[in-house]
């Protein structure tokens, strides 16, 4: 009797310990190494099978994207797995994803962590399958692009905690996204579609798939660039990296009219977390006028969201000193914001140097199709000014313009531009940041800065 009681107590303790382990960050297997129990296939008819303790996905011609999805949904978790992909195929890992009859007839949609052996090197980036497209293309993180190993097993780590999604490839940080569109969903292994004329039979393999779901400890903050999709939100990672809100999303605090001591009484609208230039006559600073920061900045990294209306023109300027006393818009180096298709300014200047994302009237931006958004959609702009005077412009995760101010090449460009009459144009050690009133409705939000 005593022995039986001891066994029962031991079993109860073991059960209690198991329950604790399940809740305190212990790993649980998502794949048992034998069969596909706990998984279901969605959408396409690619072949999934278990071979030698690995899940093997094989392409089938003329089929849409196929997904092997967990039957269970997960909210906050840390996922680790290893994968080996054919060097000529594209694939991905779905997290917090959904498949509903009332959404595109059950099409899988949600966050996809990219598997990309191509020369593009976007493995670890984040794509919004079936919805918004690329959220975190890997061009923004060159160090992460080098992590994936062609023809070898690669270890992925995906951390989804609250609105934060972070990824690592072979221990190297890849993507860092903040988004709250979907906070729970299934995990799925993708086999990408191929056309009817493409050769089938390419394979991707997965193994050692495990997950933590309780008492999660986020990885330490690092310098991986954060793409934050939540308007006017400053995430914990961004704060740790030194960012602050340059506009608070509610008031005009920290901003005044150019050549004025206060914020404009007309021409600018603050509503619903947006800071908008109101539509007037399309002229330069003829209504409310430009607005500038009260503070001056030297080297910095500036993030900002902007949204154009049809035919609109505006810009973000920096190193603005307000010392020139000119009429119209204040003088400064400019990140051009423009509807290239409809505004005539796109065809002026030289070689497209007045188009969207250009260093206005000096250097034309690269036109990268994946960086382009439709008019009326929000864009993510980025201006990096390094202490050594290198400057980069980014648009929706793609570098579109780069130069170094003060070089002979830069000075030659200035001499051939509309700024040739302004002494030492663009060379102030510090200046204000400016949002331009060009008489067209353009909206801004999520304006953040980090001083370098």
C-alpha positions as CSV (number, residue, x, y, z in Angstrom):
1,X,0.0,0.0,0.0
2,X,2.8,2.4,0.9
3,X,4.6,1.6,-2.3
4,X,1.4,2.3,-4.3
5,X,0.9,5.6,-2.5
6,X,4.5,6.7,-3.3
7,X,4.0,5.8,-6.9
8,X,0.8,7.8,-7.1
9,X,2.5,10.8,-5.4
10,X,5.4,10.5,-7.8
11,X,3.0,10.5,-10.7
12,X,1.2,13.5,-9.4
13,X,4.5,15.4,-8.9
14,X,5.6,14.5,-12.4
15,X,2.3,15.7,-13.8
16,X,2.6,19.0,-11.8
17,X,6.2,19.4,-13.1
18,X,5.1,18.8,-16.6
19,X,2.4,21.4,-16.3
20,X,5.0,23.9,-14.9
21,X,7.4,23.1,-17.7
22,X,4.7,23.7,-20.3
23,X,4.2,27.1,-18.9
24,X,7.7,28.3,-18.1
25,X,9.3,28.5,-21.5
26,X,10.2,24.8,-22.0
27,X,10.4,23.5,-25.6
28,X,7.6,21.4,-27.0
29,X,7.8,19.5,-30.3
30,X,5.5,20.5,-33.1
31,X,6.6,17.6,-35.3
32,X,7.0,14.1,-33.8
33,X,9.4,12.9,-36.5
34,X,7.1,10.1,-37.6
35,X,4.0,11.4,-39.2
36,X,2.0,14.6,-39.9
37,X,-0.2,14.2,-36.8
38,X,-1.3,17.7,-35.7
39,X,-0.9,19.2,-39.2
40,X,-3.3,19.8,-42.1
41,X,-2.7,20.8,-45.8
42,X,-4.3,24.0,-47.2
43,X,-4.7,25.5,-50.6
44,X,-2.3,23.9,-53.1
45,X,-1.6,20.2,-53.7
46,X,2.2,20.1,-53.3
47,X,3.3,16.8,-51.8
48,X,4.2,16.7,-48.1
49,X,5.6,13.5,-46.6
50,X,7.8,12.3,-43.7
51,X,11.1,10.8,-44.7
52,X,13.8,9.8,-42.2
53,X,12.5,12.1,-39.5
54,X,12.1,15.1,-41.8
55,X,9.0,16.8,-43.4
56,X,9.7,16.9,-47.1
57,X,7.7,19.3,-49.3
58,X,7.8,18.7,-53.1
59,X,6.6,21.1,-55.8
60,X,3.7,20.1,-58.1
61,X,3.2,21.9,-61.4
62,X,0.3,24.3,-62.0
63,X,-0.7,24.4,-58.3
64,X,-1.1,27.5,-56.1
65,X,1.0,28.0,-53.0
66,X,0.6,25.0,-50.7
67,X,0.7,25.1,-46.9
68,X,1.1,22.4,-44.3
69,X,-0.5,24.1,-41.3
70,X,-0.7,23.3,-37.6
71,X,-4.2,22.4,-36.5
72,X,-3.7,24.5,-33.4
73,X,-3.4,28.3,-33.4
74,X,-0.7,30.2,-31.5
75,X,-0.5,33.8,-30.3
76,X,2.8,34.5,-28.4
77,X,5.5,32.0,-29.0
78,X,9.1,31.3,-29.9
79,X,9.6,28.9,-32.8
80,X,12.7,27.2,-33.9
81,X,13.3,24.8,-36.8
82,X,15.9,23.8,-39.3
83,X,15.4,23.7,-43.1
84,X,17.1,22.7,-46.3
85,X,15.8,24.2,-49.5
86,X,16.6,23.5,-53.2
87,X,18.7,26.4,-54.3
88,X,16.3,27.3,-57.1
89,X,13.1,27.5,-55.1
90,X,11.3,30.1,-52.9
91,X,9.5,29.2,-49.8
92,X,8.4,30.5,-46.4
93,X,7.2,29.8,-42.9
94,X,3.8,31.2,-42.0
95,X,3.1,32.5,-38.5
96,X,0.0,34.0,-37.0
97,X,-1.8,33.1,-40.2
98,X,-5.4,32.4,-41.1
99,X,-7.6,30.6,-43.7
100,X,-11.2,31.6,-43.7
101,X,-14.0,30.8,-46.1
102,X,-15.1,34.4,-46.3
103,X,-11.6,35.6,-47.2
104,X,-10.6,34.8,-50.8
105,X,-12.2,31.4,-50.6
106,X,-9.9,30.2,-47.8
107,X,-6.7,31.6,-49.1
108,X,-3.9,31.4,-46.5
109,X,-3.0,34.9,-45.4
110,X,-0.7,36.3,-42.7
111,X,2.9,36.8,-41.8
112,X,5.4,34.8,-43.8
113,X,9.1,34.5,-42.9
114,X,11.0,34.3,-46.1
115,X,13.2,31.4,-47.3
116,X,15.1,32.8,-50.3
117,X,18.2,31.1,-51.6
118,X,18.4,33.4,-54.6
119,X,20.9,36.2,-55.1
120,X,18.3,38.6,-53.7
121,X,19.1,37.2,-50.2
122,X,15.8,38.0,-48.4
123,X,15.8,35.0,-46.2
124,X,14.4,35.9,-42.8
125,X,12.5,38.9,-44.2
126,X,8.7,39.2,-43.5
127,X,6.1,39.1,-46.2
128,X,2.3,39.5,-45.6
129,X,1.0,36.6,-47.7
130,X,-2.4,37.3,-49.3
131,X,-2.7,40.8,-47.9
132,X,-0.2,43.7,-47.9
133,X,2.9,42.2,-49.5
134,X,6.4,43.0,-48.3
135,X,6.6,44.4,-44.8
136,X,10.3,43.8,-44.1
137,X,12.4,43.3,-47.3
138,X,15.9,42.4,-46.2
139,X,17.8,45.2,-48.1
140,X,17.4,47.2,-44.9
141,X,19.6,44.7,-43.0
142,X,22.7,43.8,-45.0
143,X,24.2,41.8,-42.2
144,X,21.1,39.6,-42.0
145,X,21.2,39.1,-45.8
146,X,24.5,37.2,-45.4
147,X,23.2,34.7,-42.9
148,X,21.5,32.1,-45.1
149,X,23.6,29.2,-46.3
150,X,22.8,27.8,-49.8
151,X,22.7,24.0,-50.0
152,X,23.0,23.6,-46.2
153,X,20.7,23.2,-43.3
154,X,19.7,26.6,-41.9
155,X,18.3,27.3,-38.4
156,X,15.5,29.7,-38.1
157,X,14.3,31.3,-34.9
158,X,11.0,33.3,-34.9
159,X,9.9,35.3,-31.9
160,X,6.3,36.5,-31.8
161,X,5.5,38.4,-28.5
162,X,2.7,40.9,-28.4
163,X,3.0,43.1,-31.5
164,X,6.7,42.3,-32.0
165,X,7.8,39.8,-34.6
166,X,11.6,39.1,-34.8
167,X,13.5,36.6,-36.8
168,X,17.0,35.1,-36.8
169,X,18.8,33.0,-39.4
170,X,21.6,30.8,-38.1
171,X,21.8,33.0,-35.0
172,X,22.1,36.3,-37.0
173,X,19.3,38.9,-36.5
174,X,17.2,39.2,-39.7
175,X,13.9,41.1,-39.4
176,X,12.3,43.1,-36.6
177,X,8.6,44.0,-37.3
178,X,6.0,45.7,-35.1
179,X,2.5,45.1,-36.3
180,X,-0.9,44.2,-34.7
181,X,-3.1,43.3,-37.6
182,X,-3.0,39.6,-36.6
183,X,-2.0,38.5,-33.1
184,X,-2.9,34.8,-33.3
185,X,-3.1,32.1,-36.0
186,X,-1.6,28.9,-37.2
187,X,2.0,28.1,-38.2
188,X,2.5,26.7,-41.7
189,X,5.3,25.4,-43.9
190,X,5.0,26.7,-47.5
191,X,5.8,25.0,-50.8
192,X,5.7,27.8,-53.4
193,X,3.6,27.5,-56.5
194,X,5.2,26.7,-59.9
195,X,3.7,27.1,-63.4
196,X,2.5,24.4,-65.6
197,X,5.6,24.6,-67.8
198,X,8.0,24.5,-64.8
199,X,9.8,21.3,-63.9
200,X,8.2,19.8,-60.7
201,X,9.9,17.8,-58.0
202,X,12.0,20.5,-56.2
203,X,12.1,19.9,-52.5
204,X,12.4,21.7,-49.2
205,X,12.9,19.8,-45.9
206,X,12.2,20.7,-42.3
207,X,13.3,19.1,-39.1
208,X,13.6,19.8,-35.3
209,X,10.5,21.9,-35.2
210,X,9.9,23.1,-31.7
211,X,8.0,25.8,-29.9
212,X,7.8,27.7,-26.6
213,X,4.4,29.3,-25.6
214,X,4.6,30.1,-21.8
215,X,6.5,32.6,-19.8
216,X,8.5,33.8,-22.8
217,X,11.7,35.8,-22.4
218,X,12.3,38.1,-25.4
219,X,15.7,38.2,-26.9
220,X,17.9,41.2,-25.9
221,X,17.5,44.4,-27.8
222,X,19.9,44.8,-30.7
223,X,20.5,47.3,-33.5
224,X,18.4,45.5,-36.1
225,X,16.3,48.1,-38.0
226,X,12.7,48.1,-36.7
227,X,9.8,48.5,-39.1
228,X,6.9,49.7,-37.0
229,X,3.5,49.5,-38.8
230,X,1.5,50.8,-35.8
231,X,0.9,54.6,-36.3
232,X,2.7,56.9,-34.0
233,X,3.9,54.1,-31.8
234,X,7.4,53.9,-30.3
235,X,8.2,50.3,-29.6
236,X,10.4,49.1,-26.8
237,X,13.0,48.1,-29.3
238,X,13.0,51.5,-31.0
239,X,13.3,53.2,-27.6
240,X,16.2,51.0,-26.7
241,X,17.9,52.0,-30.0
242,X,17.6,55.6,-29.1
243,X,14.5,56.7,-31.1
244,X,12.0,59.3,-30.0
245,X,8.8,60.7,-31.5
246,X,9.5,63.9,-33.4
247,X,5.8,64.4,-33.6
248,X,3.6,63.2,-30.8
249,X,0.6,62.3,-33.0
250,X,-1.8,64.7,-31.2
251,X,-0.5,68.3,-31.0
252,X,1.9,70.7,-32.6
253,X,4.4,70.5,-29.8
254,X,8.0,70.8,-31.0
255,X,7.0,72.4,-34.4
256,X,6.5,76.0,-35.5
257,X,5.9,77.7,-38.8
258,X,9.1,78.5,-40.9
259,X,10.1,82.1,-40.2
260,X,7.4,82.2,-37.5
261,X,7.4,81.8,-33.8
262,X,4.2,79.7,-33.5
263,X,2.5,76.9,-35.4
264,X,0.5,78.1,-38.4
265,X,-3.1,79.0,-37.6
266,X,-4.3,77.6,-40.9
267,X,-3.2,75.3,-43.7
268,X,-2.2,72.3,-41.4
269,X,-4.6,69.8,-39.9
270,X,-4.0,67.5,-36.9
271,X,-6.7,64.8,-36.8
272,X,-6.9,61.0,-36.2
273,X,-3.1,60.7,-35.7
274,X,-2.3,62.4,-38.9
275,X,-0.5,65.7,-39.6
276,X,-1.7,67.0,-43.0
277,X,-1.0,69.8,-45.3
278,X,-4.4,71.1,-46.5
279,X,-5.2,71.5,-50.1
280,X,-4.9,75.1,-51.4
281,X,-3.7,76.4,-54.7
282,X,-0.7,74.1,-55.4
283,X,1.7,77.0,-54.7
284,X,4.8,76.8,-52.6
285,X,4.2,78.0,-49.0
286,X,1.2,80.2,-50.0
287,X,-1.2,78.9,-47.4
288,X,-0.1,77.7,-44.0
289,X,3.5,77.6,-45.0
290,X,6.2,75.1,-44.1
291,X,6.6,73.8,-40.6
292,X,10.0,73.2,-38.9
293,X,11.3,71.6,-35.8
294,X,12.2,73.9,-32.9
295,X,15.3,71.8,-32.3
296,X,18.3,71.6,-34.7
297,X,19.8,68.3,-35.8
298,X,23.2,67.2,-37.2
299,X,23.7,63.5,-37.8
300,X,20.5,61.6,-37.4
301,X,18.2,58.8,-38.6
302,X,14.7,60.1,-39.4
303,X,11.7,57.7,-40.0
304,X,8.4,59.1,-41.3
305,X,5.2,57.8,-42.9
306,X,3.7,59.8,-45.7
307,X,0.6,59.6,-47.9
308,X,0.1,61.4,-51.2
309,X,-3.2,62.4,-52.8
310,X,-3.5,62.5,-56.6
311,X,-1.2,65.0,-58.2
312,X,0.4,66.1,-54.9
313,X,3.8,67.7,-54.2
314,X,5.6,68.1,-50.9
315,X,8.9,67.2,-49.3
316,X,10.9,66.7,-46.2
317,X,13.9,69.0,-45.8
318,X,16.8,69.0,-43.4
319,X,19.8,71.2,-42.5
320,X,17.3,74.1,-42.7
321,X,18.8,77.2,-41.1
322,X,16.1,79.8,-41.9
323,X,19.0,82.3,-42.5
324,X,18.5,82.9,-46.2
325,X,15.4,85.1,-46.0
326,X,14.0,83.7,-49.2
327,X,10.4,83.9,-50.4
328,X,8.5,80.6,-50.7
329,X,9.7,77.4,-49.1
330,X,12.7,77.6,-46.8
331,X,16.0,76.4,-48.2
332,X,17.3,73.0,-47.3
333,X,18.3,69.6,-48.7
334,X,15.1,67.8,-49.6
335,X,13.6,64.3,-49.8
336,X,11.2,64.8,-52.6
337,X,7.6,63.6,-52.1
338,X,5.6,63.7,-55.4
339,X,3.0,62.0,-57.5
340,X,5.4,61.3,-60.3
341,X,2.7,60.3,-62.7
342,X,0.5,63.4,-62.4
343,X,2.6,66.3,-61.1
344,X,4.5,68.2,-63.8
345,X,7.6,68.7,-61.6
346,X,8.5,65.0,-62.2
347,X,9.4,66.0,-65.8
348,X,11.4,69.1,-64.8
349,X,14.9,69.3,-63.5
350,X,17.5,66.9,-64.9
351,X,17.2,63.2,-65.5
352,X,14.3,62.7,-63.1
353,X,16.0,64.5,-60.2
354,X,12.7,65.9,-59.0
355,X,10.8,62.6,-58.8
356,X,9.7,60.8,-55.6
357,X,12.6,60.0,-53.3
358,X,15.1,62.1,-55.1
359,X,17.5,64.6,-53.5
360,X,15.5,67.4,-55.0
361,X,17.0,69.0,-58.1
362,X,20.3,67.2,-57.5
363,X,20.2,63.4,-57.6
364,X,17.5,61.2,-59.1
365,X,16.3,58.3,-57.0
366,X,16.4,54.7,-58.2
367,X,13.0,53.5,-59.4
368,X,12.6,50.1,-57.7
369,X,9.1,48.6,-58.5
370,X,8.8,46.8,-55.2
371,X,9.2,50.1,-53.4
372,X,6.3,51.8,-55.1
373,X,2.9,52.2,-53.5
374,X,-0.4,53.3,-55.0
375,X,-1.4,56.9,-54.5
376,X,-3.5,57.1,-51.3
377,X,-1.4,54.3,-49.5
378,X,1.0,55.0,-46.7
379,X,4.7,55.0,-47.5
380,X,7.6,54.6,-45.2
381,X,10.4,57.1,-45.7
382,X,13.8,57.1,-44.1
383,X,16.7,59.6,-44.2
384,X,20.0,58.6,-42.7
385,X,22.6,61.3,-42.2
386,X,25.9,59.8,-40.9
387,X,28.5,61.8,-38.9
388,X,30.9,61.5,-41.9
389,X,28.3,63.3,-44.2
390,X,27.2,60.2,-46.0
391,X,23.4,60.4,-46.6
392,X,20.9,57.8,-47.6
393,X,17.2,57.9,-48.7
394,X,15.1,54.8,-48.2
395,X,11.5,54.2,-49.4
396,X,9.5,51.3,-48.1
397,X,12.6,49.3,-47.1
398,X,14.6,50.0,-50.3
399,X,17.6,52.3,-50.6
400,X,16.8,54.7,-53.4
401,X,19.3,57.5,-53.1
402,X,22.8,57.9,-51.6
403,X,25.5,60.5,-51.7
404,X,28.1,62.4,-49.6
405,X,27.6,66.1,-49.0
406,X,30.7,68.3,-49.4
407,X,32.5,66.1,-52.0
408,X,33.6,67.6,-55.3
409,X,30.8,65.6,-57.0
410,X,28.2,67.1,-54.7
411,X,29.4,70.6,-55.1
412,X,29.4,70.2,-58.9
413,X,25.7,69.1,-58.7
414,X,24.8,72.1,-56.6
415,X,26.5,74.4,-59.0
416,X,24.3,73.1,-61.8
417,X,21.1,73.3,-59.8
418,X,18.5,75.9,-58.7
419,X,20.6,76.2,-55.4
420,X,23.7,77.5,-57.1
421,X,23.1,81.0,-55.7
422,X,22.9,79.9,-52.1
423,X,26.3,80.0,-50.4
424,X,27.3,76.7,-48.8
425,X,24.0,75.0,-49.7
426,X,23.5,71.8,-47.6
427,X,26.7,72.3,-45.6
428,X,25.3,73.6,-42.3
429,X,26.6,71.5,-39.4
430,X,23.1,71.5,-37.9
431,X,19.7,72.6,-39.0
432,X,15.9,72.1,-38.6
433,X,13.8,69.4,-40.1
434,X,11.0,70.8,-42.3
435,X,7.7,69.5,-43.7
436,X,6.7,71.4,-46.8
437,X,3.5,73.1,-47.7
438,X,3.3,73.0,-51.5
439,X,-0.4,73.6,-51.7
440,X,-1.4,70.0,-52.1
441,X,-2.9,67.6,-49.5
442,X,-0.2,65.3,-48.1
443,X,-0.3,63.6,-44.7
444,X,2.4,62.5,-42.3
445,X,2.5,60.3,-39.2
446,X,5.0,58.1,-37.2
447,X,7.7,60.8,-37.4
448,X,10.7,59.5,-35.3
449,X,14.3,60.5,-34.9
450,X,17.5,59.0,-33.6
451,X,20.5,61.3,-33.2
452,X,23.8,59.6,-34.3
